């Protein structure tokens, strides 16, 4: 029984390793590139990018919030 479990574990590990390699390269943006894009998107919405308290997570989408001041949800007539 132990040999069967060991063999199954090796086969499963090899399959997982092969699938990880098959996913192909990914293009990862740097933190500063993502932050610049987030800032540009916020400015286009006439907002101000502000940091969220609690430290950094490594993701600008989580570390910052776009504050839009003076906006209202009511339509102007």
N, C-alpha and C positions, 0 to 999 in steps of 0.2 A: 504494500500500500504506500509506503514512504517513497519508493522509487517512482511510482506512478504520479504522486503529487509533485515530486521534484521535476520530472519530465514535463508535466503540464505547466509548471511555473516557468520553466525555461522556454517552452514554446510560446506561452502568453507574453513573456518579456520580449522575445524576439519579434513577435507580431506588433507589439506596441512601439518598439524601437523603429521598425520598418515604416509604420504609419506616421510616425513623427517626422521622419525624413521625407516622406512622400508629400507632405503638405506644401512644400516649396518655400521660397524666401518671402518674407514679408517686409514691407517698407515701413519702418518705424520712424516717426517724426521725433525730433528732440523736444524736450520740455519747452525750450525757448521758442521753437517754431510753432508749437501748439498754442502757447501763450500769445504769440503775435497774431495768430489767426483768430483766437478768441477775442482779443482786444479789437481787432478790425471788425469782427461781426458785431460786437457790442456797440462800437462807435457808429456803425451803419444804422443801428436801431436807436441812435441818439442817447446811448447810455454811458455809464461810467463803470469800468471794471474795478471791483473792490475785493480785497482778500477776505476770506472767511476765516474766523478765528479757529484755533485748535491745531495749528501746525500744518505741515505740508504732507501730502499724500503721494506726490510724484505725478499727479494728474491735474493739470490746470483747470479742467472742467469741474473738479471737485474742490480745488483750492480757492477758486474765485467765483464771484457772482456778478452778473450784469445788473446794475441798478439803473432803472429808468425812472427819473424823477419828473414830476409835473405831468405825468401821463394819467389819463383817465380811461376807464372802460366804457364810459357813456358816450354815445355818438353826439357830435356837435350839430345842432340844428340852426 
